[in-house]
């Protein structure tokens, strides 16, 4: 399923693709579908003297208006 969704998102301009992806995530969270996802495994790392709980991060500006904070939090961010 991912290859099909990826192809569809790549047909859109980046801002529209971000909106579609985050809106889908918000609806998945509202329908409690994010509970079905596997829980993130904590793999601590240190980089440039800073300690992080996980090597995966979230890009600055992804959620400028904090509209998707609960849905992103359900994913482990």
C-alpha positions in Angstrom: 0.0 0.0 0.0 2.9 2.4 0.8 4.2 2.4 -2.8 0.8 3.5 -4.1 0.4 6.2 -1.5 3.9 7.4 -2.1 3.3 7.7 -5.8 0.1 9.7 -5.3 1.8 12.1 -2.8 4.7 12.7 -5.1 2.3 13.8 -7.8 1.3 16.7 -5.6 3.3 19.9 -4.9 5.1 19.6 -1.5 2.8 21.8 0.5 -0.3 20.0 -0.7 1.3 16.6 0.0 2.2 17.7 3.5 -1.3 18.9 4.1 -2.8 15.6 2.8 -0.4 13.5 4.9 -0.9 15.4 8.1 -4.7 15.5 7.6 -4.7 11.7 7.1 -2.7 11.4 10.3 -5.1 13.6 12.2 -8.1 11.5 11.1 -6.2 8.3 11.9 -5.6 9.7 15.4 -9.2 10.7 15.9 -10.4 7.3 14.9 -7.8 5.7 17.3 -6.0 4.0 14.4 -2.7 5.2 15.7 -3.0 2.7 18.6 -2.7 -0.1 16.0 0.8 1.0 15.0 3.8 -0.6 16.7 5.3 1.4 19.6 8.6 3.1 18.9 11.6 1.5 20.4 13.9 3.9 22.3 17.4 3.8 21.0 19.3 6.6 22.8 22.1 8.4 21.0 24.5 11.3 21.6 25.3 13.8 18.9 27.5 16.8 19.3 27.4 16.4 23.1 23.6 16.3 23.2 21.7 13.2 24.3 18.6 12.2 22.4 16.0 9.5 23.3 15.7 8.4 19.7 17.8 9.1 16.5 14.6 10.0 14.6 13.6 13.6 14.7 10.9 15.9 13.4 11.7 18.7 11.0 11.3 22.2 12.3 8.3 23.9 10.8 6.4 20.7 10.0 3.5 21.7 12.3 3.9 25.5 12.5 0.5 26.1 14.1 0.5 23.0 16.4 -2.6 21.6 14.7 -1.3 18.1 14.7 0.5 17.9 18.0 -1.6 15.1 19.5 -1.4 13.0 16.4 2.3 13.4 16.1 2.6 12.7 19.8 0.8 9.4 19.3 3.6 8.5 16.9 6.2 9.1 19.5 7.4 12.6 18.7 
